[in-house]
């Protein structure tokens, strides 16, 4: 019974999170040959001020770049 814990930055829509959980479940079923009801996904959302890389807070990077959290997600969605 796989239990998958994923940390993501906050702000994504319910539909995006639903699709992500479905995709992780589908991949687990295909690769691990288990039943979907045996796959558990735990999404933990972090505020941008709780995430940093290379000594910098993600929130500061956004603000310095003139982006709001909503702007960031809109920009990232266009990359897909």
N, C-alpha and C positions, 0 to 999 in steps of 0.2 A: 504494500500500500504506500505509494509515494506521497510525501507531503512536501510541497514546493513553497518556499517562503521567498517572496519578491518584495524588495523595497523600491518604490518609485516616488518621484517628485509629485507633489499634489497638483491638482488642477485639471486632470483629465476627466472627461465626461463618463457617465455611467455606461453609455454604449461602448466606449473605447475599452473600459475596464472589463465589461462583459465579454467583448470580443477577445481580449487578451486571455482571460480565464479559459474561454472555449478553446483557443489555439494551444495554450499550454496543456490542457487536458487531452486534446486530440493528438498532440505529439507524444505525450506520455503513453497513451493507449497504443499508438503505432510502434513506438520504440521498445517500450517495456512489456508489451503484450498483456496489459491489464485491462480491467473493465473500468469504464468512466466513473462509475460510482465508487471506485476505490482510489480515485485521485483527489487529493485535497490541495487546494491552492489558497495561500494566505497572502493577500496584498496588504502591504503596510505603506501608507502615504506619509511622506516627510514634507514639512514646510521647507521652502527654499532656504530659510535661515537655519535649518538643521542639517544642511548638506554643504560640504566643502571639498575642494580638491586643490592640491598643491598650495595649501596654506591660505586659500581664498574661499570666502563664503559665496555660494552660487548666487544668493540674493544680491550681493554687492556687484558681482559681474553683470547681472541683469540691469540694475539701477544705473551703473556707470555706462552701460551700453544704451541707455534710454528706453529700456523695455520694461513693461509690466509683466507679471506672471502670465496674464491672458495673452499678451503679445507674443511671449516666448512660445506658448503652446500653439498659437496660430502659425507661427513661423515653422515650428517643428512638424506640424501636420502637413504643411506644403511640401516638405521634403519626401514624404511617402509616395 
